[in-house]
Amino acid sequence: MSRSKPTIDDVARVAGVSRATASRVINNAPGASGPLRVRVQEAVARLGYRPNEAARALASGRPRVVDVIAVSCNLPGGWLGSNPYYGRVLAGMMPLLEGVGAQLRVHALTHESAAEALDELAANVTLGAVLSDITPTLAARFHRRCRRVVSLVPTAATVPAMVADNIGGAYAAVTHLHRLGRRRIAAIHGPLISTCAADRRIGHLRAAQQLGLVEISADTTFTREGGYHAAQRLLEQHPDLDAVFVACDLMAAGVVQALTAAGRRVPEDVSVIGFDDSVAAICTNPPLTTMRLPVEEMAAAAVRLLLSGDVPPGHRELFPAELVVRQSTGRMPAR
């Protein structure tokens, strides 16, 4: 005869607490002291108890939902719909959720009002939440209130995350330009508040130092307009630049436009390499060489972890960035 699965009543009995207390601890709700929480957690581990998310959702009258949360980094209105990254996140998640009859809910927050909104969202999570773009401080705040969460960007050490190798990808991008004979390589980075942008900045600086390059860079927003205006500034300050590493494809599309408007040929005069391998990379003229991030795979892995019911604090999975060569880069012409 097969052994029946332990119930919340079994947990309460082994821990020597009421069913209500056991429920509060299991659901990360307030109202239980530290010693009681330890007893319940030990009982959960001893029995191998796994909460039934579907039953919990039905009991609370709430549907089975995975929340996708994005917090803007001082971007203009319409930022969620204008950046192809978010569409890729949803594309990676939806097939898995459809397979288990779960729903997907998207929340676009501004950084200024994010803290209170995140607290409310954390209190109403059912299957879990995916943080598609958020600062470590806000991610840690959310995680303290809800453990069923996975980040898709570098974050606080305690927060589970699917992490792209942004540092290695940026390093590989600059190295590729150097192999093509480019020596005046500029970089256009994303906003300082973004952890992805910070890691790509580290990768660029590491490559520049090891290759003996002069550090030339500018910071801007993850937008086409941001890339366009940053490229204009760099051309004014460094008219002899011969390559540009750009921290995202959307920005790189603006860089190509600015170079073309200034009479510079891409890739003959200036080679351009982006980051992400989004739809923007194949819509530019010429198509962009870029570092491909497996965004869909990362989002799918986050959902699988949430659906497993076991999301260990500090869990990490690293995803590599892959060089995709197209027509926006080429060898330095002979002088």
QUICORNOR-V394493 format. One record per pair of residues at least 24 apart in sequence whose C-alpha atoms are under 10 Angstrom apart, sorted by the first residue. I is the first residue (numbers start at 0). J is the second residue. Records with the same first field share a line. If there is no record, write none. Layout:
# QUICORNOR-V394493
I=J + J
This chain:
# QUICORNOR-V394493
4=46 + 47 + 48 + 49
5=43 + 46 + 47 + 48 + 49 + 50
6=43 + 46 + 47 + 48 + 49 + 50 + 51
7=39 + 42 + 43 + 48 + 49 + 50 + 51
9=42 + 43 + 46 + 48
10=38 + 39 + 40 + 41 + 42 + 43 + 44 + 45 + 46 + 47 + 48
11=38 + 39 + 42 + 43
12=39 + 42
13=38 + 39 + 41 + 42 + 43 + 45 + 46
14=38 + 39 + 40 + 41 + 42 + 43
15=39 + 42
22=50
25=49 + 50
26=50 + 55 + 122 + 125 + 144 + 145 + 146 + 147
27=122 + 143 + 144 + 145 + 146 + 147
28=122 + 144 + 145
29=144
49=307 + 308 + 309
50=308 + 309
51=126 + 308
52=125 + 126 + 127 + 306 + 307 + 308
53=101 + 125 + 126
55=125 + 126
56=124 + 125 + 126
57=125
59=123 + 125
61=123 + 124 + 125
62=100 + 101 + 102 + 124 + 125 + 126
63=96 + 99 + 100 + 101 + 102 + 103 + 124 + 125 + 126 + 127
64=96 + 100 + 101 + 102 + 103 + 104 + 123 + 124 + 125 + 126 + 127 + 128
65=92 + 93 + 96 + 101 + 102 + 103 + 104 + 105 + 124 + 125 + 126 + 127 + 128 + 129 + 147 + 148 + 302 + 305 + 306
66=102 + 103 + 104 + 105 + 106 + 120 + 121 + 123 + 124 + 125 + 126 + 127 + 128 + 129 + 130 + 148
67=92 + 103 + 104 + 105 + 106 + 107 + 127 + 128 + 129 + 130 + 131 + 132 + 148 + 149 + 150
68=104 + 105 + 106 + 107 + 108 + 113 + 117 + 120 + 128 + 129 + 130 + 131 + 132 + 133 + 150
69=105 + 106 + 107 + 108 + 109 + 110 + 113 + 129 + 130 + 131 + 132 + 133
70=106 + 107 + 108 + 109 + 110 + 111 + 112 + 113 + 117 + 130 + 131 + 132 + 133 + 134 + 137
71=107 + 108 + 109 + 110 + 111 + 113 + 132 + 133 + 134 + 192 + 193
72=108 + 109 + 110 + 111 + 132 + 133 + 134 + 189 + 190 + 191 + 192 + 193 + 220 + 221
73=109 + 110 + 111 + 190 + 192 + 220 + 221
74=109 + 110 + 190 + 220 + 221 + 222
75=220 + 222
76=109
77=107
78=107 + 221 + 222
79=105 + 106 + 107 + 108
80=107
81=222 + 223 + 249
82=221 + 222 + 223 + 248 + 249 + 277 + 278 + 279
83=248 + 249 + 275 + 276 + 277 + 278 + 279
84=131 + 132 + 247 + 248 + 249 + 275 + 276 + 277 + 278 + 279 + 292 + 294 + 295
85=131 + 132 + 294 + 295
86=277 + 294 + 295
87=277 + 278 + 293 + 294 + 295 + 296 + 297 + 298
88=129 + 131 + 151 + 293 + 294 + 295 + 296 + 297 + 298 + 299
89=131 + 294 + 295 + 298 + 299
90=294 + 295 + 296 + 298 + 299
91=293 + 294 + 295 + 296 + 297 + 298 + 299 + 300 + 301 + 302
92=129 + 295 + 296 + 297 + 298 + 299 + 300 + 301 + 302 + 303
93=295 + 298 + 299 + 302
94=299
95=299 + 300 + 302 + 303 + 306
96=299 + 302 + 303 + 306
99=306
101=126 + 306
102=126
103=128
104=128
105=129
106=130
107=132
108=133
110=134 + 137
113=137
114=138 + 140 + 141
116=141
117=141 + 142 + 144
118=142 + 143 + 144 + 145
119=144
120=144 + 145
121=145 + 146 + 147 + 148
124=148
126=302 + 305 + 306 + 307 + 308
127=301 + 302 + 304 + 305 + 306 + 308 + 310
128=301 + 302 + 305
129=159 + 160 + 161 + 298 + 301 + 302 + 305
130=154 + 160 + 298 + 301
131=294 + 298
132=193 + 194 + 195
133=192 + 193 + 194 + 195
134=192 + 193 + 194 + 195
135=192 + 193 + 194
142=312
146=305 + 309 + 310 + 311 + 312
147=304 + 305 + 306 + 308 + 309 + 310 + 311 + 312
148=301 + 302 + 304 + 305 + 310 + 311 + 312
149=298 + 300 + 301 + 302 + 304 + 305 + 310 + 311 + 312 + 313 + 314 + 315
150=297 + 298 + 301 + 315
151=195 + 294 + 297 + 298 + 300 + 301
152=193 + 194 + 195 + 297
153=193 + 194 + 195 + 196 + 197 + 198 + 315
154=194 + 195 + 313
155=313
156=312 + 313 + 314 + 315
157=311 + 312 + 313 + 314 + 315
158=310 + 311 + 312 + 313 + 314 + 315
159=301 + 304 + 310 + 311 + 312 + 313 + 314 + 315 + 316
160=297 + 300 + 301 + 310 + 312 + 313 + 314 + 315 + 316 + 317
161=294 + 296 + 297 + 298 + 299 + 300 + 301 + 304 + 314 + 315 + 316 + 317 + 318
162=195 + 294 + 297 + 315 + 316 + 317 + 318 + 319
163=195 + 198 + 292 + 293 + 294 + 297 + 316 + 317 + 318 + 319 + 320
164=195 + 198 + 199 + 202 + 292 + 317 + 318 + 319 + 320 + 321
165=194 + 195 + 196 + 197 + 198 + 199 + 200 + 201 + 202 + 203 + 246 + 274 + 275 + 290 + 292 + 318 + 319 + 320
166=195 + 196 + 197 + 198 + 199 + 200 + 201 + 202 + 203 + 204 + 205 + 206 + 319 + 320
167=198 + 199 + 201 + 202 + 203 + 205 + 206 + 319 + 320 + 321
168=198 + 199 + 202 + 203 + 274 + 275 + 289 + 290 + 291 + 292 + 319 + 320 + 321 + 322
169=196 + 198 + 199 + 200 + 201 + 202 + 203 + 204 + 205 + 206 + 244 + 245 + 246 + 272 + 273 + 274 + 289 + 290 + 320 + 322
170=199 + 200 + 201 + 202 + 203 + 204 + 205 + 206 + 207 + 209 + 244
171=202 + 203 + 206 + 290 + 320 + 321 + 322
172=199 + 202 + 203 + 206 + 243 + 244 + 245 + 246 + 271 + 272 + 273 + 274 + 288 + 289 + 290 + 320 + 321 + 322 + 323
173=202 + 203 + 204 + 205 + 206 + 207 + 210 + 242 + 243 + 244 + 245 + 272
174=203 + 206 + 207 + 209 + 210
175=272 + 322 + 324 + 328 + 329
176=241 + 242 + 243 + 244 + 270 + 271 + 272 + 328 + 329 + 330 + 331
177=206 + 207 + 210 + 212 + 242 + 330 + 331
178=329 + 330 + 331
179=242 + 270 + 328 + 329 + 330 + 331 + 332
180=241 + 242 + 329 + 330 + 331 + 332 + 333
181=212 + 240 + 241 + 242 + 243 + 268 + 269 + 270 + 329 + 330 + 331 + 332
182=207 + 210 + 211 + 212 + 213 + 239 + 240 + 241 + 242 + 331
183=212 + 213 + 214 + 215 + 237 + 238 + 239 + 240 + 241 + 242 + 243 + 269
184=212 + 213 + 214 + 215 + 216 + 239 + 240 + 241 + 242 + 243 + 244 + 269 + 270 + 271
185=212 + 213 + 214 + 215 + 216 + 217 + 230 + 233 + 234 + 237 + 240 + 241 + 242 + 243 + 244 + 245 + 271
186=214 + 215 + 216 + 217 + 218 + 229 + 230 + 233 + 242 + 243 + 244 + 245 + 246 + 271 + 272
187=215 + 216 + 217 + 218 + 219 + 220 + 225 + 226 + 229 + 230 + 233 + 243 + 244 + 245 + 246 + 247 + 250 + 251 + 254 + 273
188=216 + 217 + 218 + 219 + 220 + 221 + 225 + 226 + 229 + 244 + 245 + 246 + 247 + 250
189=217 + 218 + 219 + 220 + 221 + 222 + 225 + 226 + 245 + 246 + 247 + 250
190=217 + 218 + 219 + 220 + 221 + 246
191=218 + 219 + 220
193=220 + 221
195=246
196=220 + 221 + 246 + 247
197=246
198=246
199=244 + 245 + 246 + 247 + 274
200=246
203=244 + 245 + 246
215=240 + 243
216=243 + 244 + 245
217=245
218=246
219=246 + 250
220=246 + 247 + 249 + 250
221=245 + 246 + 247 + 248 + 249 + 250 + 251
222=247 + 248 + 249 + 250 + 251 + 252 + 253
223=247 + 248 + 249 + 250 + 251 + 252 + 253 + 254 + 255 + 256 + 279
224=249 + 250 + 251 + 252 + 253 + 254 + 256 + 257
225=249 + 250 + 251 + 253 + 254
226=250 + 251 + 252 + 253 + 254 + 255 + 256 + 257
227=251 + 252 + 253 + 254 + 255 + 256 + 257 + 258 + 260
228=253 + 254 + 257
229=253 + 254 + 257
230=254 + 255 + 256 + 257 + 258 + 261
231=256 + 257 + 258 + 260 + 261
232=257
234=258 + 261
239=268 + 269
240=268 + 269 + 270
241=265 + 266 + 267 + 268 + 269 + 270 + 271 + 331
242=266 + 267 + 268 + 269 + 270 + 271 + 272 + 327 + 328 + 329 + 331
243=269 + 270 + 271 + 272 + 273 + 328
244=270 + 271 + 272 + 273 + 274 + 289
245=271 + 272 + 273 + 274 + 289
246=272 + 273 + 274 + 275 + 289 + 290
247=272 + 273 + 274 + 275 + 276 + 277 + 279 + 280 + 289 + 290
248=272 + 273 + 274 + 275 + 276 + 277 + 278 + 279 + 280 + 281 + 282 + 283 + 287 + 288 + 289 + 290 + 291
249=273 + 274 + 275 + 276 + 277 + 278 + 279 + 280 + 282 + 283
250=274 + 279
251=279 + 280 + 283 + 287 + 288 + 289
252=279 + 280 + 281 + 282 + 283 + 284 + 285 + 286 + 287
253=283
255=283 + 284 + 285 + 286 + 287 + 327
256=283 + 284
259=284
264=327
265=326 + 327 + 328 + 329
266=326 + 327 + 328 + 329 + 330 + 331 + 332
267=327 + 328 + 329 + 330 + 331 + 332
268=328 + 329 + 330 + 331 + 332
269=327 + 328 + 329 + 330 + 331
270=326 + 327 + 328 + 329 + 330 + 331
271=326 + 327 + 328 + 329
272=322 + 323 + 324 + 325 + 326 + 327 + 328
273=322 + 323 + 327
274=320 + 321 + 322 + 323
275=320 + 321 + 322 + 323
276=320 + 321 + 322 + 323
280=323 + 325 + 327
281=325 + 326
283=326 + 327
284=326 + 327
285=325 + 326 + 327 + 328
286=324 + 325 + 326 + 327 + 328
287=323 + 324 + 325 + 326 + 327 + 328
288=322 + 323 + 324 + 325 + 326 + 327 + 328 + 329
289=320 + 321 + 322 + 323 + 324 + 325 + 327 + 328
290=319 + 320 + 321 + 322 + 323 + 324
291=319 + 320 + 321 + 322 + 323 + 324
292=318 + 319 + 320 + 321 + 322
293=318 + 319 + 320 + 321
294=318
